[in-house]
């Protein structure tokens, strides 16, 4: 059995969350999983039982085959898995995807910001994104309202490539207003999630999703963000992974500029010119 099929069967087991899945995955050393694989493992009785149960559960096997018909599945052990993501704390062990997996091998920059972004973010993105597309950067964001969808749309309108990392399963549209953009990204870019396809959106899943946005990219750009926001979570996660952080400065009386201004004060590179030369962005 392929490792990713086995991991997915485990993921479908009740009581097997990330930590337990990781404990098992760390002891897999072959491209295929067999009964003999379990004999070499040093696991608790509970986890060993879970392994045998997942391996022999034909109903779970049928479910895995149904998922394969809906999307592509990438495991941590596959060559398609992005190297940058392997290096982060708590890397997703399984990813579900629709679209062009080749984008994961290219240079990626993440753009994030407020869901209640103003026309200022739109103006900035309309002028910066063409520069990035010209330099063949793939632009990643989270397909949320505000800056996320602005970044995706600006990339698509400039005939660039974009990756959307969502905080729900791929069979859901969230928000529903982004339905058309999500379908366009599947056709022209890549839709990515660590959640099973039918998993609904829930608030706690979006901070979890942010570590993937931070981990995929070489750099992160923050446009507008409040003092406490998901965008700053992404930026801080990116800093922990030694990514470059760029921030768009704004007026000190705007609550949506507090986040970027704080990042700049802490050492992020300010974007102060539409014609900024992204020296670190060209190969």
N, C-alpha and C positions, 0 to 999 in steps of 0.2 A: 504494500500500500504506500502511495506517495505520502511524504511527510505532511504536505499541506492538507491532504484529505484527512489524515489522522488528527492533526491539530484542529481542524474544523469540526470533526466529530467530537473532540474533547470540548471545544467551545460550546457545542450544543448540549453538553451534559449539565444537568442541574448541579449547582454547588461548585462548579469549576470556573472561578474568576481568573483575573489576570495573574495574580501571584501564583496560584497553583498551576496554571497553564505554563508559566515561565519555569517553575521548578521541574516540570516534565520536559519542556522543550530544551532546557540546558543539558539534558542527558541524552538527547538524540544526536547520533553521530553518523548516520547513514542517509543516503538519499531515499531509501525505502525503509518502511517500518514493518517488522514482522514479530511473531511471538518471541523469537530469539532476542530481539532488541530489548524486550522487557527484562530478560534474565540478566542483562548487563547493567541494569539500572539500580541505583541505591535510593529507593523511594519508600515512603511510609506505606503501610498496608492500605490506607484509604486511597492514596494516589495510584498505587499499583492496581487496585481493584478498578479504579476509574479508567486506567489504560486498557485493561482487558475488556471492560464493558464497552468502551468506545470502539475498540478494534472489532468486536464481534457483533455490534449492534447494526443489523441490516437495515432497520428503519432509518437510523441516522445516515446510513450510506445512501439510501434513496433520497433523503433530504439534501444531502451534499450534492447529488447529481442535479437536483432541481435548482439549487443555487447556481451551479455552474452554467446552467442555461440562461440565467438572468444577468450574470456579470462575470468578469474575470477575477480570479482569486490569486493573491500573491502571498506567500509566506516569507518569514524572515530568512529562510534558507534558500530562497529562489534567487537566481541571478538578476531577475527583474527588480528585486527589492532595492530601493535607492540607498546608496552607501552613506550619504549624510544622515539618513534616518536611523541607520544601524547604530550610530555613535551616541544617540541621545539617551537620557535617563528614561526608562520604561518605554522602549520602542514598541510599537504595535507588532504583535507576532503574526497577525493576519490582516491583510488589506483587501477590500473589495473595490473593484474598479470598473468603470465603463468609459471607453474611449481609447486614446492613444498612449500606451504604456511607454513608448519611446521617449515621451516628454520627461519621464523620471530620470533619464540619463543626461539630460541637458542642464544648463546652468539656470537656476531658479531664484527668483527674488519674490518675497512675500510682501504684499501691500495690505495694511489693515488700518482701521480707523472707526470712528463712531457710527452707530446705526442711525443717528440723528444728524448726520453730517450736513453741512451747509454747502452753498454754491462755491465756497472757497475750496473745499476738497475737490469738487468737480473741475474747477478751473485749473488747479494744480495737476490733477491726473490727466486732463486733456492735453496738457503741455509736456508732462514728463513721460507718460506711457509711450508715445511715439518714439522717443529717444531709446527707451529700453527695448522696444520691439525691433527697432533698427539695428541694435546691437545683439539681436537674437537671444534675448532673455525670455524665458518662460515666466509668466506672472501668475503667482499663486495667491489665492485669497479664500475666504470662508463662505461665500455665496449668501451672506446675510444682507439685510437691508443696509442702506447707506454706503459707506466707502467700499465695502466688499463688492457689491454688485456694480458700483461705479467702475471699479478697477477691472472687473471681468468685461463689462460692456466696452470700456475704452480700448481694451486689448483686442477684442473681437472686431471692433469697428476699424482698427488699424491693421487688421489681418495678421494679428499676432496669435501666439499660443498661450492658453491659460489652463491652470489646474484649480479646480474647486474642491476643497476639503470640507466635507459637511459633518455636522454633529448629529446625524441620524442615518438610517439605512437608505440605500440608493433608490428604494421604491417609494420614498416619500419626497414631496416637494415642500421645502420650508425656507422662507415663507412661500405661500402659494403664488404670490405675485411674481416670483422668480421662476415660475414653471418654464416659460419660453426660453429664458437664459440658460437654465439647467439643461434643457434639451439641446440647445445650441452648443453648449460646452461639451456634451457627450459626442456630438458630431464633429466638432472642430478642435477639441482639447481633451481634457481628462477630468472625470468625476471620481472622487476618492473618499472612502470611509473605512473606519475600523469596525463598524457595527454591521451586524447581520442585516440583509436587505430590507426586512420588514420592521426593523427597529424604529419606533416613532421618535420624534424630537423631544428632548427633555432638557431643562435648563442646565443640569449638571454635566451634560455631555459636551457642551460647547467649550468650557474650559479644558476638558480632556482633549478635544479636537485641536486646541491651540498649540499643544506641544508638537503636533504633526506639522502644522503650518510653520512653526519656528524651526523644526528639525529638517524639513525638506530643503530649506533655502540656504544660500550662502549669505544673504543679507535680508534685512527687514526694513521697510519704509512705513512710518506712522504719519498719517496726515492730521486729523483732528481726533482728540480723545480726552475724556474727562480724567480727573485725578485717579479715580478707581474705575477701571474698565477692562474688558477682555483684551483690548488692543495692547494695553500696558502689560497684561499677563503674558501675551505673546512676545512682546519686546523683551521682557525680563527673562523669559525662557530662552529666547534667542541669545541673550547676553551670557547666560549660563553655559550655552553650547558654543561660545566664542564666535558668534556670528556678528557681522557688522550691522550697526543700527543707524538709520538715517531718519531724521524727523523734520517735519515742516513747521517752522516757527510761526506763531500767531500773536495777535494782540493780547496783552496781559489782562485785559478786562473780559476776555472770552473764556468761559469754563471749558469749551472744547479745545482750547489751546494750552490748558494747564498741563495735560499729559505730555504732548510733544516738547513744550518748553522745559519741563522737568527732565525729560530724557536728554535734551541738549545740555542742560546744566550739569548733568551727570556724565557727560562725555560723548553723547551721540553726535554724529555729523549733521549740522543743519543744512537743509536744502534751501538756499537763499536766492537761486536764480533758475529760471526756466531753462536756460541754456547750460545749466551745470554740466560739467564734463565728468561723467561717471567713470573716472579713471579705473576704479576697481571693477567696473562693469564691462570692460571690453577685453577680449582675448586677442 
